[in-house]
Amino acid sequence: MINPSNKAGVIVIGGGAAGLIAAGRAAELGAQVTLLERMEAPGKKLLITGKGRCNITNTAPLKEFLTAFGPNGRFLHGAFHRFFRDELLELFRQKGVETENERGGRVFPVSDNAADVVNALVSYGESHGVEIRPNSRVITIERDCDAVTGVRLESCEIIPAGAVILAAGGASYPATGSAGDGFNLAEALGHKINPLYPGLVPLVLKEISFAIACQGVALKNIRLTAFGCDKGSIPKMTIEHDYGRGTGYEKPAKPIIESRFGEMLFTHFGIGGPITLLMSQAVARALDSGPVSISIDLKPALSNKELDARLQREFAASPKRQLPAILRELLPEKMVEVMAGMSGIPLGRTASNFTVEDRRALVSLLKNLTFEVRSTLPLGAAMVTAGGVELSEVDPKTMASKLVPGLYLAGEVLDLDADTGGYNLQAAFSTGWVAGESAAKFLGAREPKTS
């Protein structure tokens, strides 16, 4: 059935970061706006970001911000110049949400409560007349030969529209409503959907027994490197730089996929932690082409020669120590037993009886602890969705579809994903703002008066 009471205004599909700010901006410019959210309330995914604290944005300079998105970051030039961090934080300040900067340039609400961010965005829209309709899943965007004409809900209701903003999110955390609907809607209108991959997600290792034995061990100041080969083929090489998106060294020699220095964590199925998440998208793509292995350098500050010299000094100082005691000086306690077993060195052998081959085996283990990657965790467990609507089909200045007049796209439905740290949310806010502004202007809505 058709709802005759709804005039052909702007319909926003999705009540996440992009959808809420798009609705508010379009309404602020005078458009009649209806926001359709498939869940019982908007902002479900926002509420769990940043472990419930909501990492809104980042203090990084514009160039660094764009680099965090890899080659696709150039698409965001226009949106970021139109509406970026300062404008976003001022909007939140006007709605009573003060923010603070933390390690890594991350920006959080002072309250440490993501609900304050959601409430501010809802308030922004409702103060300008946005109608928010929860439990309203869109199954089709209607169009004629010229432009969009409305949307059809799962209930079969058809709502007319002069413009539609598709901000339905990605396919990660489907329980929050981000279930991939946006990709299906865009594809049905002729848009190309680039392959979807999990972004910012832990990795599952084949050596599951090691992972279980070391579950919960957090490693700091280590180097994690992913290779596009099986672990027996990992080349013997010294890696001095981070390689990967956002590092400045994005094209390493094969078979290196990415290399990162920092913190990681062993889980009951594999590895997680900051540098693992940053590498996961590249690993997911590489797994499509063949085996992927990882190497952990537990002592990256020391070369093999320097580490061997350190061991010799320590052995000379404490010649009666046996292998477990030696490893306790080098590793977290939970790793000692399993690493001793992997070394091939008899547990009772004292330091004074270590051979040159024993030392080399120990150095190799500490500098090149290798595993094979079975998979990433599934897309539904990822923080963000990599892939999505092909960017060449979207006008970066307006977020308008180049295929369907009156259709605008914003947020995670686009083929844009970045490192962790507030970058992805800023992209959602910026593209949402531009989409809302453009949709309102498309309908000829008035500009707000300025004082």
Residue, then its C-alpha position, 0 to 999 in steps of 0.5 A: m500500500i502507498n502511504p499518501s500522507n508522506k510527501a515526496g521529501v528525503i528518505v534516509i535508509g539507516g539510523g547509524a552515524a551516516g544516516l543520522i547526520a544526513a537526516g539532520r543536515a537535510a532537515e536543517l536545510g528545510a527538507q521534509v525528512t523521514l529516517l527509516e531504521r530496521m532495528e527498534a531504535p537508531g544508533k545500535k552499532l554506535l553504542i558498541t563502538g570504542k567498547g561503548r565509549c565511541n571513538i568519534t574521530n581522530t586528531a590526525p592531520l588531513k593528509e594522514f587521515l586520508t592515508a589511513f583509507g589507502p588508495n580509496g582515501r582520495f575519494l574523501h577529499g571533497a567530503f572532508h573539506r566540506f565537513f571535517r573534524d572541527e565542524l563535527l566536534e562543534l556540532f556535538r558541543q552544541k548538543g552538549v557533548e564535550t570531547e577529549n583527546e587520548r592516545g593515538g589521537r583518538v577523540f572520545p566524549v568526556s562522559d565515556n558514554a556512546a549513548d550521549v553521541v547517539n542522543a546528540l545525533v537524534s536530537y539534532g535531527e528531531s530538532h529540525g523535524v526529522e521523523i524517525r521510524p524504527n522497525s522499518r526495513v527497506i527491501t526495495i528502492e523504487r525508481d522510474c526511468d528518470a529518478v528514485t520515486g520512493v521505497r518499499l518496506e518489508s511490510c509492503e508499504i510504499i513511501p514516496a520520496g524525491a530523494v533517497i539517502l542510502a546509509a544502511g551500513g556494512a555487513s559487520y555486527p548484523a545484530t546491530g542492524s548492519a546486515g548488508d541490506g545496503f549492498n543489496l539495495a544498491e546492487a538492485l539499482g545497478h551499482k557494482i558491489n566490490p567484494l566484501y571482506p572483514g576489516l579490523v578482525p582477529l585472525v584464526l591460526k592453524e596452530i590452535s594448540f599453541a594459541i590455546a596454551c598462550q591464550g590471554v598473553a599480550l605482547k608489546n613492542i613486537r613485530l608482526t609480519a604477514f607473508g603470502c606463502d606457507k610458513g616453510s617458505i618465509p624468507k630469512m630477512t630483516i624488516e626495519h619498517d612498518y609496511g601497509r596502509g597508512t604506514g608510508y611503506e605500502k609496497p614491500a617486496k613480495p611475499i610480504i603482505e604487511s608488517r607492523f610494530g606494536e601490540m598483539l594478543f593471543t586468543h583461544f583461536g589465534i591472534g588479536g590486538p591492535i596490530t593484528l586488526l590493522m593487518s587483517q583486511a590485507v590478510a583476508r584479501a591475500l587468503d583468496s589467492g593462496p596460503v598466508s603465514i605470519s612471523i612474530d619477532l619477539k625481540p625486534a630491537l635486537s638483530n640476530k647477532e645482537l640477540d645471540a651476543r646477549l644470550q652468550r653474556e647471560f649464559a656466562a653469568s648464570p651457567k647453571r640455569q636450564l632452558p625454562a629459567i632462561l626463557r623466563e627472562l625473555l618471555p611471559e610465563k605462559m609462553v615458557e613451556v610451549m616455547a621450550g618444547m618448540s625449541g628442540i633443546p632438552l629442558g634440563r640442559t644448562a646454559s654452560n652446555f648450550t651448543v652454538e646450534d642451540r643458541r641459533a635455534l633459540v635466536s631463530l625462535l625468538k626472532n621468527l616465531t611462525f604460524e599459518v593463518r587458517s582464516t579471519l573471523p567472519l565478516g559478522a565479527a569484524m569492526v568494519t566492512a571492507g569493500g562495497v559500492e564502487l566509488s567511481e559510480v558515486d560523485p565525491k563532491t555530492m555523494a550522488s549516485k552517477l547511475v540513479p538521479g535522486l539517490y545518495l550514498a553515505g557511510e559504510v555502504l561505500d567501498l571505504d574502510a580505514d585503520t582503527g582510531g576514529y577514522n571510519l566514523q569520521a568518514a561516515f559523518s562527513t559523507g553523511w553530512v554531504a549526502g544530506e546537504s546534497a539531497a536537500k538541495f536536489l529537492g530545491a530546499r532552502e538554505p538556513k538563514t545565517s546571523 
